[in-house]
Amino acid sequence: MEAQEVINKFRDTGALLEGHFVLSSGLHSAVYLQCALVLQHPRAAEEFGRRLADHFRDENIQAVASPAIGGLIIGHEVARALDARFIWTERENGKMILRRGFSVTPGERLLVVEDVVTTGGSTRETVEALQASGANVLAAASIIDRSGGKAEVGVPRVSLATLDVPSVEPSVCVACKHGEPAVKPGSKRSSSQ
């Protein structure tokens, strides 16, 4: 699957949105990738998962981990394609941790999978939580890297497609300065910024 095919799949399913958005990082952007709209189609999710898994077939991945909630569907699909178990991290008191009885064994070979990487924050926090639990996190993967390859997550990283989409602090957002309301996709509520 070529990068343009990935972007086209997002466009075709209405998952690539243009406007004025507040990202989960709090940054503002003119482009938002609403992965739920493309991943609601099991065949698309399976294909993305299989293509990401192809990068790691020879790495003896024992488990795939994703940050909840964005990485759950694609992480599960990658784990299925690698015949590995699947776990996830969640925030508790602002910190990413393993919950629900999930654990890792010392040295266990893990791959962290996310739907979209913007700043890399959730992926990095997941990597750190797993490493603190003793896992050997080999790499991270995402369907789309919207940082233009700039996000650092603490381990090598691959994506099916890379976009260089600017995301800015609200204080320097041109759309905000023009009075355009910012939308938090998924909630359809305007930001108070």
C-alpha positions in Angstrom: 0.0 0.0 0.0 1.5 3.3 -1.1 1.3 6.4 1.0 -1.1 8.1 -1.4 -3.4 5.1 -1.2 -3.6 5.6 2.6 -4.4 9.3 2.2 -7.0 8.5 -0.4 -8.6 6.0 1.9 -8.9 8.7 4.6 -10.4 11.1 2.0 -12.8 8.6 0.6 -14.2 7.8 4.1 -14.4 11.4 5.2 -11.6 10.9 7.7 -9.4 13.7 6.4 -11.0 16.9 7.6 -10.0 20.5 6.7 -10.9 23.5 8.8 -9.8 24.8 12.2 -9.2 22.1 14.8 -8.0 21.6 18.3 -5.9 18.5 18.5 -5.7 16.2 21.5 -2.3 17.8 22.2 -4.0 21.2 22.6 -2.3 22.5 19.4 -4.4 23.9 16.5 -4.3 22.7 12.9 -6.1 23.2 9.6 -6.2 19.5 9.1 -7.6 16.7 11.3 -7.4 13.0 10.7 -10.6 11.4 12.2 -9.3 7.9 12.2 -12.5 6.5 13.6 -14.2 7.2 10.3 -11.8 5.1 8.3 -11.2 2.4 11.0 -15.0 1.8 11.3 -14.5 -0.2 8.1 -13.0 -3.6 9.2 -11.3 -4.3 5.8 -9.5 -0.9 5.9 -8.4 -1.5 9.5 -7.2 -5.0 8.6 -5.3 -3.8 5.6 -3.6 -1.0 7.5 -2.7 -3.5 10.3 -1.3 -6.0 7.9 0.8 -3.4 6.1 2.2 -2.1 9.4 2.9 -5.7 10.5 4.9 -6.3 7.3 7.6 -4.0 8.6 8.1 -6.2 11.7 7.6 -9.8 10.5 11.2 -10.8 11.3 11.4 -9.0 14.7 9.8 -11.8 16.8 7.3 -9.3 18.3 5.7 -10.9 21.3 3.1 -8.2 22.1 1.7 -5.1 20.5 0.7 -2.2 22.8 -1.3 0.9 22.0 -2.3 4.1 23.9 -6.1 4.1 24.5 -8.3 5.1 22.9 -6.9 6.1 19.5 -4.6 3.1 19.0 -6.9 0.3 20.0 -8.3 -0.8 16.7 -5.1 -0.5 14.6 -3.0 -2.0 17.4 -5.3 -5.0 17.6 -5.1 -5.4 13.8 -1.3 -5.3 13.9 -1.2 -7.8 16.7 -3.5 -10.1 14.8 -1.3 -9.9 11.7 1.8 -10.7 13.8 0.0 -13.4 15.8 1.0 -11.5 19.0 -1.0 -10.6 22.0 -2.4 -7.1 22.4 -2.5 -4.8 25.4 -3.0 -1.1 25.9 -2.1 1.8 28.2 -4.5 4.3 29.7 -4.0 7.6 31.5 -4.5 7.5 35.3 -3.9 10.8 37.1 -2.3 12.2 34.0 0.2 9.4 33.6 0.1 6.6 31.0 0.1 3.2 32.7 -0.8 -0.5 32.2 -4.2 -1.3 33.8 -6.9 -4.0 33.5 -4.5 -6.7 34.7 -2.1 -6.2 31.8 1.6 -6.8 32.4 4.8 -7.4 30.5 7.6 -9.8 31.3 11.2 -8.6 31.6 12.7 -8.4 28.1 9.4 -9.1 26.3 9.7 -7.8 22.7 7.0 -5.2 22.1 5.8 -2.9 19.3 3.8 0.3 20.1 1.1 1.1 17.6 -0.9 4.3 17.3 -3.3 5.5 14.6 -1.8 9.0 14.0 1.4 10.6 15.4 1.3 14.4 15.8 3.7 15.3 18.5 4.5 11.7 19.5 3.4 12.4 23.1 1.0 9.4 23.6 3.3 7.0 21.8 6.4 8.2 23.8 4.5 7.9 27.1 3.4 4.4 26.2 7.0 3.4 25.3 8.2 4.8 28.6 5.5 3.0 30.6 6.3 -0.3 29.0 10.1 0.2 29.4 9.5 1.0 33.1 7.7 -2.3 33.4 10.7 -4.1 31.9 9.6 -4.6 28.3 12.0 -4.4 25.4 10.2 -1.9 23.1 11.7 -2.4 19.7 9.8 0.2 17.7 6.7 2.2 17.2 4.3 2.4 14.2 1.4 4.5 13.0 -0.9 4.6 10.1 -0.1 8.3 9.5 2.7 10.5 10.8 1.5 14.1 10.6 4.7 15.5 12.1 6.6 15.2 8.8 9.0 12.8 10.4 9.9 15.1 13.3 8.2 13.5 16.2 10.5 11.7 18.6 9.1 8.7 20.6 12.3 7.2 22.1 12.4 4.2 19.7 12.6 3.8 15.9 9.3 4.6 14.2 7.6 3.8 10.9 4.3 5.0 9.3 2.3 4.0 6.2 2.1 7.7 5.2 3.7 10.9 6.3 2.2 14.4 6.1 3.8 17.6 7.1 0.8 19.4 8.6 1.6 22.4 10.8 0.1 22.4 14.2 0.6 25.5 16.3 0.0 26.8 19.8 -3.4 28.7 20.1 -1.5 31.9 20.9 0.0 32.0 17.3 -2.9 30.4 15.4 -3.9 32.6 12.4 -7.4 31.1 12.3 -7.9 32.1 16.0 -6.6 35.6 15.3 -9.3 35.8 12.5 -12.0 34.8 15.0 -12.7 31.4 13.4 -14.1 29.0 16.0 -11.9 25.9 16.6 -13.6 22.5 16.6 -12.6 19.5 18.7 -13.5 16.7 16.2 -15.5 13.9 17.8 -17.2 16.4 20.1 -18.3 18.9 17.5 -18.0 21.6 20.1 -16.2 24.8 19.5 -13.2 25.6 21.6 -13.4 28.5 24.0 -10.0 29.7 22.7 
